[in-house]
Amino acid sequence: MEYAIFPMKTISISQGYSSSHKAFDCNGSSGDRTTKDYWYAPCTLKVLKLLDKEQSGYYNTILFGTCDEKGNQASVMCEDGIARVLTFACTHMDTVDWDTFNHKENDIIPSGAACYREGFTGLNETNPSHGNHVHMEVGLGWQYKKQSDHYLKDTLLSDGRTVIGNTFYQLKGFNSVGFQGTQGYTFKEVSSRKVEDSGSTTPTTPPSTNTNLKLVATKQAFRIRSSVVSGSIITTIAVGGSVPITEFLGIQSDGYQWVKVNHNGTSGYSQLDTYNCYTIKK
């Protein structure tokens, strides 16, 4: 499994996530947005959809989905210790760079390869605040379109400050902090793009108690067991129901992330399948 590595060599965030800006503007090495730095694949990616400037509001957007080397849907290890299938949406690349990359849908891009570039397509070129940058969104699961407000449907978490800080790691020797800084986000450092090469196959986990997060059955009911993987079924949470998460347990022998939950005062365990079945919410 691969880590999600911050996708620009210089970490420089000029605008963060908000209810009206469900994305992050990344500026690379230039604080005045005059340079055009590259956006590098944070992990192995598949080109899911090309949304060019002819489609109103998209401005050379490319949707990249996390995958394995064969292009099959695959999870990536996020900084909060949870493996997720993700879509990264990048917007504003200049058309000359769009043509140079010449991406095709279903192209597979290896982790660390340059696959997008800062630009200002669709923006006011004379306004410095709208100069070169990558408008980057992070969404759950593979997504092939944007919604009416031009943002991905399933944003990683409802609390915007956790979206980028809980997604990306900082790769030693690759990332550095730039002029704009990190806007208060912090990124744990790893020495490899692959989890198994980092000295441990155990993912970093968040604090074990008081996560203030809930596991919500959004697409499918989920079972709570007496222990991970093969424990007896205590109860089933129907679609629309939720339970508080008390601990993230990492990847277990079945290949899935598991969490410890509290159901009416009783502790239990559930698989964490946030793409096919469930959602994590505040």
C-alpha positions as CSV (number, residue, x, y, z in Angstrom):
1,M,0.0,0.0,0.0
2,E,1.1,3.6,-0.7
3,Y,1.0,6.7,1.4
4,A,-0.8,9.8,0.1
5,I,2.1,12.2,-0.3
6,F,1.6,16.0,-0.5
7,P,1.5,16.5,-4.3
8,M,3.6,19.6,-4.7
9,K,7.3,19.7,-3.8
10,T,6.8,23.1,-2.0
11,I,3.9,23.1,0.5
12,S,2.4,26.6,0.1
13,I,-1.4,26.9,0.7
14,S,-2.9,30.3,-0.2
15,Q,-6.5,29.5,0.5
16,G,-8.0,26.7,2.6
17,Y,-11.3,24.8,2.8
18,S,-14.5,26.6,3.7
19,S,-18.2,26.2,3.0
20,S,-17.8,28.4,-0.1
21,H,-14.4,27.0,-1.2
22,K,-14.4,23.2,-0.7
23,A,-10.9,23.0,-1.9
24,F,-7.3,24.0,-1.3
25,D,-5.3,26.5,-3.4
26,C,-1.7,25.3,-3.7
27,N,0.9,27.7,-5.0
28,G,4.2,25.8,-4.9
29,S,7.3,27.9,-4.6
30,S,6.0,31.3,-5.6
31,G,4.2,33.5,-3.0
32,D,3.1,35.9,-5.7
33,R,1.7,33.1,-8.0
34,T,4.0,34.0,-10.9
35,T,5.7,30.6,-11.3
36,K,4.0,27.4,-12.5
37,D,5.1,24.4,-10.4
38,Y,4.1,20.9,-11.1
39,W,1.5,18.8,-9.2
40,Y,2.9,15.3,-8.6
41,A,0.8,12.2,-8.2
42,P,0.4,11.6,-4.4
43,C,0.1,7.9,-5.1
44,T,-0.6,5.7,-8.1
45,L,-3.5,7.3,-10.0
46,K,-5.9,6.6,-12.8
47,V,-7.3,9.4,-15.0
48,L,-11.0,9.1,-14.3
49,K,-12.4,12.1,-16.2
50,L,-11.2,15.2,-18.2
51,L,-13.4,18.3,-17.7
52,D,-12.0,20.9,-20.1
53,K,-12.6,24.7,-20.1
54,E,-15.4,24.3,-22.7
55,Q,-17.5,22.9,-19.9
56,S,-18.7,25.9,-17.9
57,G,-17.0,26.2,-14.5
58,Y,-14.6,23.4,-14.8
59,Y,-11.5,25.1,-16.4
60,N,-9.3,22.2,-17.3
61,T,-10.2,20.0,-14.4
62,I,-8.9,16.5,-14.2
63,L,-10.3,13.9,-11.8
64,F,-7.7,11.4,-10.6
65,G,-8.6,8.2,-8.7
66,T,-6.4,6.1,-6.4
67,C,-5.6,2.8,-8.0
68,D,-3.0,-0.1,-8.2
69,E,-0.4,-0.5,-10.9
70,K,-3.0,-2.2,-13.1
71,G,-5.6,0.5,-12.8
72,N,-7.9,-1.3,-10.4
73,Q,-9.5,0.8,-7.6
74,A,-7.2,0.8,-4.5
75,S,-7.0,2.5,-1.2
76,V,-4.2,4.8,-0.2
77,M,-3.0,5.3,3.4
78,C,-4.0,8.7,4.6
79,E,-2.2,10.7,7.3
80,D,-4.9,9.9,9.9
81,G,-4.1,6.2,9.6
82,I,-7.2,5.3,7.6
83,A,-6.9,3.7,4.1
84,R,-9.3,5.2,1.7
85,V,-10.2,5.2,-2.0
86,L,-10.0,8.8,-3.1
87,T,-10.5,11.2,-6.0
88,F,-8.3,14.2,-6.4
89,A,-9.7,17.0,-8.6
90,C,-7.3,19.5,-10.0
91,T,-8.4,22.8,-11.7
92,H,-6.9,25.8,-13.5
93,M,-4.1,24.3,-15.5
94,D,-3.2,26.4,-18.5
95,T,-4.4,24.9,-21.9
96,V,-0.8,24.8,-23.2
97,D,0.1,22.5,-20.4
98,W,-3.2,20.5,-20.8
99,D,-2.2,19.9,-24.4
100,T,1.4,19.0,-23.4
101,F,0.4,16.4,-20.9
102,N,-2.2,15.1,-23.3
103,H,-3.8,12.8,-20.7
104,K,-6.4,10.3,-21.7
105,E,-9.1,8.8,-19.6
106,N,-7.9,5.5,-18.0
107,D,-4.2,6.5,-18.1
108,I,-2.3,5.2,-15.1
109,I,0.1,7.6,-13.5
110,P,2.8,6.3,-11.1
111,S,3.3,7.8,-7.7
112,G,5.5,10.9,-7.8
113,A,5.1,11.5,-11.5
114,A,4.3,15.1,-12.6
115,C,0.8,15.0,-14.0
116,Y,-0.7,18.5,-13.5
117,R,0.6,22.1,-13.3
118,E,-0.3,25.4,-11.8
119,G,-2.3,27.8,-14.0
120,F,-5.1,30.4,-14.0
121,T,-7.4,29.1,-16.7
122,G,-10.9,30.6,-16.1
123,L,-9.6,33.3,-13.8
124,N,-8.7,37.0,-14.1
125,E,-5.1,37.0,-15.3
126,T,-4.5,40.6,-14.2
127,N,-5.5,40.0,-10.5
128,P,-2.5,38.7,-8.5
129,S,-4.8,36.8,-6.1
130,H,-6.0,34.8,-9.1
131,G,-2.6,34.0,-10.5
132,N,-1.1,30.6,-11.0
133,H,-2.2,27.9,-8.6
134,V,-3.8,24.4,-8.4
135,H,-7.3,24.4,-7.0
136,M,-7.3,20.9,-5.4
137,E,-10.2,19.0,-4.0
138,V,-10.2,15.6,-2.1
139,G,-13.2,13.4,-2.4
140,L,-14.2,9.9,-1.2
141,G,-14.4,7.1,-3.7
142,W,-14.0,7.3,-7.4
143,Q,-16.0,10.2,-8.8
144,Y,-16.6,11.0,-12.4
145,K,-18.4,14.3,-12.3
146,K,-18.8,17.4,-10.2
147,Q,-22.1,18.7,-8.7
148,S,-24.1,21.8,-9.6
149,D,-21.7,23.9,-7.4
150,H,-18.7,22.5,-9.3
151,Y,-17.3,20.7,-6.3
152,L,-16.9,16.9,-5.7
153,K,-20.0,15.3,-4.1
154,D,-18.4,13.4,-1.2
155,T,-15.7,15.6,0.4
156,L,-13.4,13.6,2.6
157,L,-14.7,14.8,6.0
158,S,-17.3,17.4,7.0
159,D,-14.8,19.4,9.0
160,G,-12.8,21.2,6.4
161,R,-9.6,21.6,8.5
162,T,-9.2,17.8,8.6
163,V,-9.5,17.2,4.8
164,I,-6.0,18.1,3.8
165,G,-4.2,17.6,7.1
166,N,-5.6,14.1,7.5
167,T,-4.9,13.1,4.0
168,F,-1.3,13.8,3.1
169,Y,2.0,12.9,4.5
170,Q,5.2,14.9,3.9
171,L,7.9,12.8,2.1
172,K,11.4,13.3,3.4
173,G,13.7,14.8,0.8
174,F,10.8,15.7,-1.5
175,N,8.5,18.2,0.3
176,S,9.5,21.5,1.9
177,V,7.4,24.4,3.3
178,G,7.2,27.5,1.1
179,F,6.4,31.2,1.2
180,Q,2.6,30.9,1.9
181,G,3.2,28.2,4.5
182,T,0.8,25.4,5.6
183,Q,-2.1,27.6,6.8
184,G,-1.9,25.7,10.2
185,Y,-2.1,22.2,8.7
186,T,0.6,19.7,9.8
187,F,1.9,16.7,7.9
188,K,3.7,13.7,9.3
189,E,6.9,12.9,7.6
190,V,7.6,9.5,6.0
191,S,10.8,8.3,4.3
192,S,9.1,6.2,1.5
193,R,6.1,6.4,-0.7
194,K,5.1,2.8,0.2
195,V,3.9,1.8,3.7
196,E,5.8,-1.5,3.7
197,D,9.1,0.4,3.0
198,S,8.8,2.7,5.9
199,G,10.0,0.3,8.6
200,S,6.5,-0.7,9.8
201,T,3.3,-2.0,8.2
202,T,1.2,-0.7,11.0
203,P,-0.4,2.6,10.0
204,T,-0.3,5.6,12.3
205,T,-3.6,5.9,14.2
206,P,-5.4,8.9,15.7
207,P,-5.9,9.2,19.4
208,S,-7.7,6.2,20.8
209,T,-10.6,7.9,22.6
210,N,-12.9,10.9,22.1
211,T,-12.6,11.0,18.3
212,N,-15.8,13.1,18.0
213,L,-16.5,11.1,14.8
214,K,-19.4,8.9,13.9
215,L,-19.6,5.9,11.6
216,V,-22.7,6.4,9.4
217,A,-24.5,3.8,7.4
218,T,-25.0,5.9,4.3
219,K,-25.2,3.3,1.5
220,Q,-25.4,-0.1,3.3
221,A,-26.1,-1.4,6.8
222,F,-23.1,-2.5,8.7
223,R,-22.6,-5.1,11.4
224,I,-21.0,-4.5,14.9
225,R,-19.1,-7.5,16.1
226,S,-17.8,-8.6,19.5
227,S,-14.2,-8.6,18.1
228,V,-12.4,-7.7,14.9
229,V,-12.9,-9.9,11.7
230,S,-14.6,-13.0,13.1
231,G,-16.4,-11.9,16.3
232,S,-20.0,-12.7,16.8
233,I,-22.5,-10.1,15.5
234,I,-23.8,-7.9,18.3
235,T,-26.2,-5.8,16.2
236,T,-26.7,-4.3,12.7
237,I,-26.9,-0.6,12.1
238,A,-29.4,0.1,9.4
239,V,-29.0,2.7,6.6
240,G,-29.3,6.2,8.1
241,G,-28.0,5.0,11.6
242,S,-24.7,5.9,13.2
243,V,-22.5,5.0,16.1
244,P,-19.6,6.9,17.8
245,I,-16.1,5.8,16.9
246,T,-13.9,5.4,19.9
247,E,-10.7,4.0,18.3
248,F,-9.2,3.5,14.9
249,L,-7.6,0.0,14.8
250,G,-5.8,0.0,11.4
251,I,-5.7,-2.8,8.9
252,Q,-6.6,-6.2,10.1
253,S,-6.1,-9.8,8.8
254,D,-9.0,-9.4,6.3
255,G,-7.3,-6.5,4.6
256,Y,-9.8,-3.9,5.9
257,Q,-9.6,-1.0,8.3
258,W,-11.5,-1.6,11.5
259,V,-12.8,0.7,14.2
260,K,-14.0,0.3,17.8
261,V,-17.4,1.8,18.3
262,N,-19.9,2.4,21.1
263,H,-23.4,1.2,20.7
264,N,-25.8,2.2,23.5
265,G,-23.0,1.9,26.0
266,T,-21.6,-1.4,24.7
267,S,-18.2,-1.6,22.9
268,G,-18.0,-3.4,19.5
269,Y,-16.1,-3.5,16.3
270,S,-16.9,-2.7,12.7
271,Q,-15.2,-2.8,9.3
272,L,-14.4,0.6,7.9
273,D,-15.5,0.6,4.3
274,T,-16.0,4.3,3.5
275,Y,-16.2,3.9,-0.2
276,N,-18.8,1.1,-0.7
277,C,-20.9,1.5,2.4
278,Y,-20.2,4.0,5.1
279,T,-19.2,7.6,5.9
280,I,-17.3,9.2,8.7
281,K,-18.9,12.4,10.0
282,K,-18.5,14.8,12.9
